[in-house]
Amino acid sequence: MKRASAFVVLAFTAACAFAAEYPTKPVRIISPFPPGGSVDLVARLVGAELSKLLGQQIVIDNRSGASGMIGTELAKNAAPDGYTLPGYEFTTWQILAAPKATPGTIIATLNEKVRAMMKTPDSLKRWQDRGLDVIASTPEEMAAHLTREIKKWGAVFKEQGIKSE
């Protein structure tokens, strides 16, 4: 029993020593979309704060193309040494919208058909094969979502002092 305990202590000590040295060089966050967009913004906000916490430069590496697949593949194949960070979740969403004065009956019909189409097994598989989740909402659910997003991101922008230019 003493040998096992000594091994665990030695292993823990070695792990702590390694962790104390990390990072010894800049850390890279791969953003699979072009600079200036929402994914880039989040990467830069995370990178700035992480740099302070780690005491090391964080480099944002924008590798756009193929709807994010180029950067995603690069991150997937990067060395697992802690110097490449593709690992933050950022949810984006798409809306199918019509002009403001479109009659409600037409909106309801289109919404019903689009939601039905997006929920078929074949359609769900196509989206999921590309790493996408389908949330086929009603116009009311989407309006509530937009309200929550505006409130959430408005608070982030205010806290970070971000202003539109």
Sequence and secondary structure as in RCSB ss.txt:
>XXXX:A:sequence
MKRASAFVVLAFTAACAFAAEYPTKPVRIISPFPPGGSVDLVARLVGAELSKLLGQQIVIDNRSGASGMIGTELA
KNAAPDGYTLPGYEFTTWQILAAPKATPGTIIATLNEKVRAMMKTPDSLKRWQDRGLDVIASTPEEMAAHLTREI
KKWGAVFKEQGIKSE
>XXXX:A:secstr
 HHHHHHHHHHHHHHHHHHHH  SS EEEEESS TTSHHHHHHHHHHHHHHHHHTS EEEEE   GGGHHHHHHH
HTS SSSSB               TTS HHHHHHHHHHHHHHHTSHHHHHHHHHTT       HHHHHHHHHHHH
HHHHHHHHHHT    
